[in-house]
Amino acid sequence: MDIDVDLWDKTGALFENVSQYIILVGKLLYLTVTRPDIAYAIGLVRQFIHKPEEIHWKVALKILTYIKGSPGKGLLCKKHEHLCIEFFQI
């Protein structure tokens, strides 16, 4: 997450395709189950789901770029015979 980006600045232009933003953020939110490293950033962009601005769209795309550039950094969940839950980081 870039610390120089001000997501709460209301002077930016609104993002035109709100449904596209909602779909992207929803898919990224689904990924937080196996990718806890993006949970904070997704939580931030999710706050602007009703009135996203261009900067919010760019931040969501940066998160997507991070995910594409870091394959194998998620959690692997396997089913076993016993009732204990085991997680292994890949």
N, C-alpha and C positions, 0 to 999 in steps of 0.2 A: 504494500500500500504506500503510495507516494504521500509524504507528509506535507508537501507544498500545495496540494490540491485543496481548495476550499469548497466542499460540497454544499455548504449552507448559504453560499452567496447567491442571492436571488436576482442578480443582474444579467444572468446568462439567458440565452435563447432556449425556449422550450423544445424538447425533442418531438418531432412531428409524428413519428410512428410509435405511439404509446403501447400498442398491442405487441409490437416486436420487442420492446423493452421488457414488458411483463413476461413474455415467453422466455427470453434469455435469462432474466433474473430467477424465474421459476426453475429452469433447468439447472442453473448454478446452485440454487438452494437445495435441490435434490442431491447434488454432488457432495454437499457438506456431510452427508452420512459417512462417506468413505474418505473424504478429504477435509479433515478438521482444520487444516492449515489455511483454508480460505473462508472459514466461518465468520470471522470478524469483518472482513472486507464485504462479504455478501450481506451481512447484517446492515452495513452502512448503506449500500446501494438499494437495499430493499425498503429503506425508510422513505425513498422518493418514488415509490411505485405509482402514485396517483398523479404526480406532476413532474415527470422526469425532464431534466434539462440536458443539453448536449454534453455537458461535462460528466453527467451521471452515465450516459451511454458510453463515453470514452473510457471511464473507469471500469465499467462492466466488460468492455472489450479487452482492457488490460488484464483483468482477472482471467478471462478466457485465454489470452495469450500466455499467461503464466501457467495455466493448466496444460496447454498444449506443449509447452516447453519443458515440463517436468513430469514426464510419464513415470509411473512406478513409485510415486511418493504417497500413495494412498494407503488405506488399511485393507487388508485381506481378511475376509470373514469366511470361515469354513464350517460346515455342518459335521458334527461328530455324534457318536453313539451316546455319550454322556451328556449331562445337563449343564456342565460348566461351559462358560463362554470363553473362548480363546481368540485373541487378536494378535496378528503378526504384521508388523510394518514391513512393506515391500521396499 
